[in-house]
C-alpha cells in the first residue's frame, strides 16, 4: 500500500508537560514492559484518551495495565485534572503547569512515565502477549505513520481551518478541499477492504476511527450543510467507521455526551448548519457493540 504524506500544515499544540519517558523491552531501559507496574489515566472524551482506551482493549491489557478514567471536562484551569496533580508534583519539583491527561504512570515509583499519547500507544504494544496481533507490525510502521499524518493534517487540522469562524472564505474553501481530498484517498483505499493495512486491525485503524468520530461529532458543527453532505458522500469510509463502532473494543468506549460537553466547554467557534446533519448514528452503533460484548 502506498500512502503519501500530505504537505505539512501549521499545527495547534496544547501546553505540553515535559514527561517523555519510554517503556523499553528489558530491565536495562529502567521502564520495561512488565505486568502490573503501569497505569493509564485518561478521558475517553478526549481524542488521545479514546485512542488509548481502544488500543488498550484491543491489546487485552485490562489485567496487566489498569486504567483510571477521568471526567470528560477537566476540573482545573488550563485543562488540567485535580486527580492527576499528585502525580505531576511527585514527578517534577515545583511543577506549575496544568495536570493534563493522558498519563502513563509507574505504580512502583508513583511517578509519571509519559504524557505523550503517541509514545504511550506504541509502548503499550510492547507488553508481553500471546496470540494477538501487534498494532504496530514492524513491516508496516511507515505506512501507519503516514496514515497518522494524514489524519492529523489532512482531516483534523483541515477540518478546523474549514470551520474557523472569521476566516477568509477562500482559506476555508482551500481547507475543505484538503479535507475532501484526504477523505477521497482513504475512501479509495477502503473500497473493498476491511482495514487500512495488510487486511488486519492495526494502529492505523484506531487513528482513523477516532479521527472520524471527531469529524462527525465535533468538526461538522462548524461546517455548512453542503460541506457535511460532501463529507458524508464517502460511503466506504463511513461504512468502515460504522463497522468498527460495533466492535466492542471501539464502541464501548464511545462517550458521546462527554465529547459534546468537552467540545462545548472548550470551543469558541460559531455553530453552523452542518451541526444538524449527523453522518452516523454513533449511539446506536455503540449500543450494538455493548450487545456484542455481552454476547
N, C-alpha and C positions, 0 to 999 in steps of 0.2 A: 504494500500500500504506500502511496506517495502523498503526503500531506505537506504542502509547502507552508512555512510560517508566514504570517502576514507582516507587512511593514510595521515597524514599531510606532506606537502612538503614545501620547502622554498618559501617564498613569496617575490615579488619585490614591495616595497612600495614607493610611492612618498613622498616628503617632505610635512608633514601634518600640517596645522594650528591647533589651539587648541580650535576651536569653536565647542562645543559638546552639545549645548542646545537641549532640547526635548520639544515637544508640549504635554502637559498633557490633561486630559479630563475635567477639570473645572478650574475656576479662581484661585484656590489655587495654581496651578502649576506655575503661572506667565505667561508663554506662554501657552495659551489654544486655543483649536480649535474653532475659530470664523471666520466667513467670512470677507473678505476684509481687513484683517490685514497683511497677509503674502504674500511674493512674491518669486518666484523661479527665479534663474539666472542660465542658463545652455547653453551648446552647444550640439546639437544632434550628432555632430561628435565624441563626447566622449562617451564611453560606459555607464558611470554613468549618463551622461546627457540624453542619449537616453532612458535608463530605466525610469528615472523620467518623461520624456516627455510622454512616452507611458502610464505609470501609471496615470499621471495627466489627460490624455484624457479618460482613462477607468473609472476613478472616476468622470468624469464630473465636474471638478473643475475650468473650464475656467472662470466662472463668479465670483468665490469667492476667488481664489488664482491666480492672473495673473502670466504670465511667461515673463521674459526678455530673449530673445535668443541672445547668444553671438557668435562671429565669430568662425569658425571651427579651425583656427590656432591662438593661443594666441599671443598677440602683445607685451608681456613683457618678460624679462628674467625669467627663471625658470618655464615657462609655465603659467605665470600669465596674467590677463586681466586688462588693464588700467581702464575699466569701473567699475571694482569691487574695485579699490583702495580706493575710499572714504568710502565704507562700512567697509573695513578692518581697515582703520585708525580711523574710528569712534568707532570701536568695541574693539580695543586693543591699548593702549597707546604705541607710538613708535614702532608699528609693522613694521618689516623689511622683513618679509618673502614674498613669492610670493602670489599674489591675485588670488588664484585658484578657479575654478568652479568645481562642482556646489555649489551654496549657497542658503540657505533658509534665507531670511531676514525678519525683522519685520518693516513694514512701519510705525507703531506707534512710534517706537523709533529711526528708521534709523540705526539699528544695526543688526549684524548677529546673527541668532539663531543657525545655524548648517552648517557645511561643510561636514558632514558625510552622504554620499548618502544613505546607508542602513537605517540609522535612519530617514532621511527625508522621504524616501519612506513609512516606517511604520507609521510615523506621519501623512502623507497625508491621510492615511487610516482611521484616527480618525476624519476627518472632518464630520460635520453633513451631512446626506444623506437620501434620500427617494427612495426606490425601487431598489437600486443597491446592488450587491453582494460584500462583503468585499474582498479585495485582500489577506488579512491575516485572513481567518476564524479561530476562536480561537481553533477549534478542529483539525486543520491541520498545526499549526505553526511549529511543529517539523519536519514534512515531507517537508515543504517548505524550512526550514533551511538546511535540508540535501541536497536538490536539489541545493541550493545556494553554498554549499561547493563542490559538485560535479562539478558544472560549473567553480568555481574559481580554484580548484586544479586539477581536472581530465581533464578539457578541456583547459581553459585559460593558466594555468601555464605549463601544459604538452605540449601544442602546442608551447609555447615559447621555451621550452627546446628542443623539437624535431627539431625546425628550427634554433637553435642558431648557428651562424657562429663560426667555430673554435672549436666546442665542440667535445669531443671524440665520434666516431661513435657508440660505444656501449652505451654511455649515451643517444645519440639521439634516438637510436633504442628502448631503455628501455622507454623513454618518449613517443614515438609513441605508444608503447604497452599500456601504461596507458591511453593515449588518446582514442585509439580504444576500449579498454575495457569499458571505461566510455560511449562512444557513443553507444556501444552494449547494455549496461544495459538500457540506455534511449530508445534505439530502441525497446527493448523488452517491455518496459512499454507502449510505444505509439502505438504498433501494435494493431489495432482495437480500439484505444481510440482517442478522440479528444483533450483531455487535460491531464496534468500530475496528477492532484489532484482532486479527487471527482467529475469528469465529469463537471468541470466548470473552467472558467478562473480565475487564481489566480496569485499572485506574482511569483510563480514558473515558469509560462509560460512566463512572462515578462523577468525573469532572463535567461531562456534557450534560448529564441528567440534572445535576444541581444547577447548572447554568440555565437550563431550560425552565426549571422551576422558578428561578429568579426572573427570567424574562417574562413569564406569564403572570406571576403573582405580584411583581414589583414594577418592572420597567414599562410594561404595557400601559400602566396607569398614567404615564406621561406622554403617550403617543396618541396620534389621532386614529380614528376608527379605520381609515383606509390603510394606514401602515400596519395595524394589527391584523387586518384581513390578509394582507400580503404575507405577513409573517406566518399566519395560520395556514397558508396555502401549501406549506411544505409537509405534505401528508405523511411521507415515510418517516420524517423526523419526529413528528408528534405522535405517530403510532408507536414508534420506538420509546418515546418518553412515557406514553400511557402503559405500555407493556412492562417497563421497568418499575413503574409506580405500583403495580400489582405484585411485585416481588417483595417478600417480607423484609428483606434487608434494606430495601429502599422505602417503601410506602409507610411502614410503621413508624418511621422517624419524621414523617412529614407533619410539621406543626403549622398548619395554615393560619390559625389565629395568632400564633406567636410571630410568624413572619409579617402579618399585617400590622400588629402592634409595634413591632420593631421598626417597620418601614415608616409608619406614621409618627413615631417618636423621633426619627432622625431626619426625615425628608423635609426639605424646604421648597420643593418644586410645586408646580401647579398641576392639578388633576386635569386630564384631557379626556376626549370622548372615548379613547381606547379602553378606559377603565371599565366600561360596561361590556366589553367584548371578550369574555373569558374564552381561552382557547381549549383548555381541558377541564374536565370535572375531576380535579385533583382529590377532593374529599371522597368521591365515590370510588376512585381507583385505590386510594389509601385504605378504604374500608374493605375492599376486595383483598388487599394484602394482609389485613388483620385476619380475615376469614381463612386465608390460605395458611397462615402461621398456626392458627388454632387447629386446622385440619391435620 
